[in-house]
């Protein structure tokens, strides 16, 4: 799953991204990660606050589709594989059940209603996109795509731009978010990154869209290997 030297040397974090969430797992098969929040000041990355524990996909990680180059011939994220997408991704856009949350004034927030869908059907032209119906959901398909399922774990969600519009690849994985973990972190995910509700709220409150925040999620060995070339925190 390693990138070639050429791909590694030809990529680095966007210079305009001055906020970065770093997630590091012990290895490709780990469903646990440690998250830290960093800001670039005077050209130097500095960690703000303490690290947060997080949970990942039940089966660990696999390369996702984001800003980073994909290794030639490597396995990549697929719909329903219970793997978290690894790599570098833009983050932003918050969906929640509450009328509002503490956040930067320019950070997008949408209160989720029964008419809000996130399409996870690879056969749909709206795959991995938010769709708002002009009617109450009718039929099993629309109800299955509903964002609001009266599920506390999904009461607050921060979007991770894996396989995101406008370049969505069918069946390459959808609906990847930071959201609230289950059973106090004792349960893994289907591919999202989950964390304690208080930590998630703190993360969201720190995000400034003007800083073009990104999420870097990698196994420990890969993070060490590409840290210098990719100019990671």
C-alpha positions, 0 to 999 in steps of 0.5 A: 500500500506504499506510494512510489517515491515520485508520487510522494515527492510530487505532493504536499499539503495545499499551501492555503490550508493552515488548519489540519486535523491529523489522525494516526492509527497503529496500522492498516488493520487498526480501528483506533486512531489518535486525533490532533488539531494543528494550525500553521503560524509563521510557516510552522505547524503547531498543535493546539490542545490535547489529542483526542481518541477516535474510532475508525472502520471495523476492518481498519483503513484503506486508501481513499480518494482525496487530495493525495496521489493514489498508489499504483495498483493499491486497494482503495475504499469501496462501498460497504467494506467497513474501512476508513479512507486514508489520505488527505481530505478537505473537511467542512460542512456540518449537519446536525439535529439541533437548530444551531451549534457553536461554530465559526460564522462562515462554517456551513451548518444545516439542521437535518430534517426528515427530508434530508437524504445522503445518497449511499446507493452507487447506482444513483446519479446523486451518489455521495451527495446531499439531496433535499426532498420537496416531499416527505420520504416515500418508499423504502429507497428514500427512507433508507437514504434519510440522514435523520434516523433518530440515531444519537451517533449521527446527531452531529456530523462534520463532512470528510471529502472522500470521493466527493463531488464533483469527482464522485466514483461509483461504489468508491465509498460514500457518507464519510463524516466525523460523528459521535462515537457509539458506546463511549468509543467501544464500537468501531465504524463502517468507515467514518471517524468517530469521537466523543461528542464534546471533542467533536464539538470542540473540533467544529468550533475551531474550524475556520473555512478561510483556513481551508482545513484538511484531514490527514488520516494515515497509519503510523508508518506511512505518516512518518514516511511522508511527513517531510515530503507532504509537509505534514504537521 
